[in-house]
Amino acid sequence: MTSPALQRRLGLGDAVFIGLGSMVGAGVFAVWAPAADAAGTGLLIGLAIAAIVAFGNATSSAQLAAAHPTSGGTYAYGRAELGPWWGFVAGWGFVIGKIASCAAMALTFAAYAAPAGWERPVAIAAVVALTAVNWFGVTRTAGAARVIVVISLGALAAAVTAAFSADSTPDWFTAGTVWPGGGYGILQSAGLLFFAFAGYARIATMGEEVRDPRRVIPRAIVIAFLIALAVYAVVAVAVLSALGPDAVAASTAPVADAAAQSGWAWIDVVVRIGAAAASLGALLALIAGVSRTAFAMSRERDLPGFLDAVHPRWHVPHRAELAAAGIVVVLVAFVDLRGAIGCSSFGVLLYYFVANVAAFRQRGDARRYPVVLQIIGAIGCLVLAITLPWQSVVAGAVVVAVGVAYRVLRLRRRITPPA
């Protein structure tokens, strides 16, 4: 009697929408303030730098996914191309970092959708509801992603239209506004913007649930990345032109404030709905991606073995999903996450650095893109990591050290014979 397995039910459109749900998340509504604070209008240069690094990472993920159509993303690719330790470090950084991101997205949704004082209960309810959606099969996840992405993009389209209809801020794009923070400020803005739309890995983590993955996953990654980049570029120009860089840096809701310059009374409600939907979309994709990576790590016994179960009816890694959701609920209920998200940033950069090194090692028929893209991606990850606040680097290094110690102990227990 064979064990139930994940089933290939997702097509190209499904994969693209799951990727877009990850990339066009709450970040597109909020990232502009810290980016403008770091670089002024120079955040547009930062966006270009982030796009170049992210494109290198995206093509590495696409090339690896075509050669290794399995669950786990860079965890599986690192193991196959570089060795078990490389894969473990990437997978551990992804799972721990993205669990913190799940909690942050849940609280971001609640900030837009919940009455004052009810943010944490509403955030917990969102985690439970989206875990239930994922539980009932990957096609439900894809269907929900389609609805959420359409709502988010519709709200962004309305907000951008409103912002462009307002009078443009004088001198918002000059030599003085482009270089206020110097090169370091532009690199900081690039790091912030990179994390905002670097969600294409979520497609790769679902490699065992996509039909014809060698063809579909590479296409879906590139298509979703290009659409998300276009969305970010248009929103960036709309926000900066409507408010000017100083006002953007001071704003707590820059997209809403830019749209409000139109004088349209109803636009604030539309933006809030869009931001709430985008947060849900990112949370939905994050839960799916974390659970698939945890499932793959459990299958190799890099995480506890009971997590590698697949539901016999719905064909999803239900134990991994429940474990991830349970940890997220605890974080939402009890933990102040403002300091924890730096770990997520560090983990993401480490994850993509391993992806680039693994893709660099591929040869022959496995190679789909010029090797220079992997070099750009790897160097870009290191440069952006250097620009992170030192607290984030230290916290990320501690998380990696804990993971390494955990795996060393598991390996010793596996090797040591019973007394």
N, C-alpha and C positions, 0 to 999 in steps of 0.2 A: 504494500500500500504506500503510495507516494505522498509526500507532504504537499499541502497547497502552496502555490507559488504566485508571485506577482504576475499580472496579465498585461499584455500589450494592447491597450485600448485607446491610446492618445494618438491623434493625427497631428499634422503640421499646425493647423489653426489652434488646436488645444494647447500645444507646446508654446506657441507664440504668446497666447493670452496668459499662460502661467508665468512666462518670463516678464511680460509687461506688467502683470500684477505685482511682481517683485520690484521692478525698476521704477515704475511710475507710482511710487508709494507716497507716504506722508512727507518724504524728503523734498519732493518737488514744491510743496507748499511752505516749507520751513527753512530749507538750507540756505536761502539767499541772504538772510540777515548775517549769520556768522561769516559767510563767504565775502560779503560786501565789507564787513568790519575788517577783514584781513587784507582785502585787495582793492576795495572800491570798485570802479568799473572794470578794473583789471581782472575781476572774476571771470569775464568773458575769455580772457587768455587762459585763466585757470581751467575753465571748462574745456577749452581746446586741448590743454595738456592732459587733463583727466580722460578725455575721449581717446587720445592716442594711446595712453597706458591701458585703458579699459579695452580698446580694440585689440591690442596685443594679447591681453588676458582672454578675451572672448574667442579669438581665433585659436588660442592654445586649448581652451576648453572644447571648442568644436572639433579640433583635430583629434584630441584624445578620446572624445565621446564616440567618434566614428570608429576608432580602433578598439574601444572597450565599451560596448553597449550594455553596461551593467549599472546597478544602483550604487550610490555612494559618491559619485563625482570624483573630485581630486583625491579623496581617500583611496578609491580603487585604482585610479590612474597612477598615483605615487607608488603604491605597492607594486603594480605591474611593471612600471618602467624604471623605478629607482630603488625599490626595496621596502620592506615592511615598516621600518622606522620613519621614512619619509612620508609614507601614507598615513601613519598614525598621527604624526605631528599635524599634518594638514587636516585630518578628520577631527582630531581633538579640538584644534583651534576653531574649526567651523562650528562644531556642535555647541561648545561652551559659549562662544561669542554670539551665535545666532539665537541661542536660548535667551540671552540678555536682550537681544534685539526684538524677539517675540514679545517679551514683557513690555519693552518700550513702545512697540507699536500698539499693543492693547491699551496702554495708558494714554497714548496719543489719540486713539479713537475715542476713548472715554472723555478726554478733554474737550472734544468737539460735540459729543453726543449726549453726555450725561449732565443731569442737574448738579449744581454745586454741592459737594459733600458726598456724592454718589459715584465718584470717578472709579474707585477701586472695585466696588461691586459690579459696576457695568463692564469694566475691563475684564474681570473674571468671567462674567457671562459671555463676553465676546470670545474668549479663549475656548470655553466649553462648547459654544455653538459651532465654531469653525472646526473644532476637533471632531464634532459629530458629523459635519459635512464631509470631512476627510475620511471618517470611519466607513461611510456608506459607499466607498468606491472612488477610484481616481477620476471617473467620468463626472461624478458630482463635483469634485474639486475643480475640474476644468470648466464645468458649466457655471459654477459660482464665480470663477475668475473672469469669465466673459462678461457677466452682468456687472461685476464690480468695476472692471476696467472701462466699460462703456460709460458708466456713471461718472467715473473719475475724469476721463478724457472730455466728456460733455461739459462738466463743470469747469475744467481748465479752459476749454474753448470759449465758454461764456466769459470767464474772468479775463482772458487775454483780449478778447474783443472789447470788453469794457475798458481795460487799461489803455489800449491803443486809441479808443475814442476820446480819451481825456487829452487835455493839452500837454504836450511833452515838456518835461522839466528843462529849462535852459541850461546849456553847457553840461549836460550829464555825461557826455563822452568827449573828454579833452585829455591832453597830455597830463594835466594835473590830477585828474580823477582816475586815470589808468594806472598810475605808479605810486600811490600814496604809501603802500606798505613795502615797496621794493620787490625784488625777486623772491625773497622769503615769503612775503605776504601772498604773492601769486601762487607759490607752491602750497602754502597752507590752504588757500581756497581750492586748489586742485585736489588736495586730499579730501576736503569736505565734500566736494562735488563727486569725486570718484565713488565714495561710499554711498552717496545718494542713489546712484543708478547702476551699481555693480551687482545686479541681481540675476544675471544670466546663468549663474551656477545652478540655480534652482531647476533649470531645465535638465542639466546634465545629471543631477542627483537622481532623476527619475528614469534613468536609462533602461530599466527593465519593464517600463510601463508604456513605452512609445513604440508605435508600429514602425517597422523599417528604420530602426534608430540610426543606422550608419548614414542614411540620407537625411532623415527628418531632423535629428538633433542639431547637426551643424547649421542647417538652413534656419531653423527656429532661433538659434542663438544669435546669428548675425542679423536676421530680420528684426527681432525684438530689440536688439541693441541699437540699430539704426533708427527705429521709430522712437525709442526713448530719447536718444540724443537729439533728434529733431524737436521733440516736445520740450526738452530742457532748454535748448537754444532759444526757441520762440518765447518761452516764459521768462527767461533771463532778460531778454531785450525789452519785453513788455513791462516788467517790474522796474527795471532801471530807468527807462524813459519816463514812466509815469511818476516815479517818486524821487529819482536821483539817488546816487550811491549813499549819501549820508543818511537820508530818511530810510532807505532799505536797511542799513546797518542797525538803525535804532528801532526798527519795527519788530513786534512779536508775531505778526501775521502779515508778511510782506505781500503775498498774493492778494489777500483780502483788501489790504490798504490800497494797493495799486488799482484794483478793480473799483474801489469806492470813489476814486478820483473822477469817475464818469458821472457820479451823481445818481446812478440807478439805485433806487431804494431796495430792490429785491436781490441785488447781486451778493450781498453778504451771506444770505441764507444759502444761495447756490454754492458759494465757495465752501461754506461749512459742511454741506452735504458731500461735496466732492472730496474734501480733506478726510472726512470720516470714512467714506468709501475707499479712498486710497489706502488709509491705514488698515482697513479690513483686508484689502487685497494683498498688501504686503504681509500681514499676519497669516493669512491663509497659505500663501506660498512658502513662508518661513517654516510653518509647522510641518508642511509636506516635505520640505527639503531636509530639515533637521531629523525627522523621523526616518527618512530613507538612508541618510548617512549613518545614523545610529544603528539602523537595521544591518547595513553592510558591515559596520565595525563589529557588531555582535556576531555576525556570521563567521567572522575571522577570529572571534574570541578576544578582540581588543576592547570590547565592552561585555558586560554579563550576558551569558548565552541565552537567557530566557527572552531577550529582546528580539531574537531573530525569527519569531513566529509570524506566520501569515494567516490572516483570517480565512477560514475555509469557504465562506460564502462571498465576502466582499473583496477578497484578494488584496488586502492592504496590510502593511506591517503594524497591526493594531496595538500590540504591546509597546512598541517603540513610540507610537503616537501618544498613547496614554501616559507613558513615562515622561515624555517631553512636555505634554500639556500639564501634567501634575507639577513639574518643577516650575513651569512658567506661572501657574496659579499661585504657588508659594511666593515667588519673587514679586508678583503683582501685589499680593496681599501685605507683605511685610518689609520689602526692601526698597530703599531709596536708590534708584537706578542711575542717577545723574553721573556718578563716578564709575559705574560699571560699563558704560557703553564704550569707553576707551579700549577695554579688552576686546570688544567686538571689532573695532577698527584694526587693532593689531592682529587679531586672528584672521580677518579677511585678507589682509596683505600677505600674511604668512601662507595662507591657503593658495592664493593666486601665484605667489612666488614658486611654490612647489609645482603648481600646474605648468608654469612656464618652463621650469627646469625639466620636467617630465616630457613636455612636448618638444623641447630642444633635443632630447635624446632620441626621438623617433627618426627612423630612416626608411628609405624605400617607398613602398606603396602607401605607408601610413602617413607620409608627409603631404599635407594639403596646402600649406601656406609657407611663404618665405621664412627662413630661420631668423631673419632680422626682427620679425614681429615678436618672437619669443624673447629675444635679447632686450628689445625695447620694454616688453612687459615686465621682465624680471628686474631690470635696472629701475624701471619706474616704480615698482613695488618697494624696492629698497629706499629710493629717494623719498617717496611719500611717507614711509615708515619713520625716516629720520625727522621729518617735519611734524610728526605727532607730538603733543605735549609729553614731557618726560614722564608724567604720572601714568599716562596711557601705556608707554613703552614698558615701564616697570611692572605695572599690573598685568600686561600681556605676557611678559617674561615669566612672572610668577605662575600664571595659569598654565603655560607650557611646561614649566618645571614640575608642577603638580601632576600633569598628565604623564610626563616621562617617568616620574617616580611610581605612579600607579601601574604603568605597563611593565616596568622592571619587576615590581612585586608580583604581578600576574605571571610573568615569564618564569620567575624563580619558583613559584608555587607549582607551575606546570611541569617543571623539570625535576624538582626535588622529589625523590621517591618517598612514599609513606613510611613511617617508622615501624 
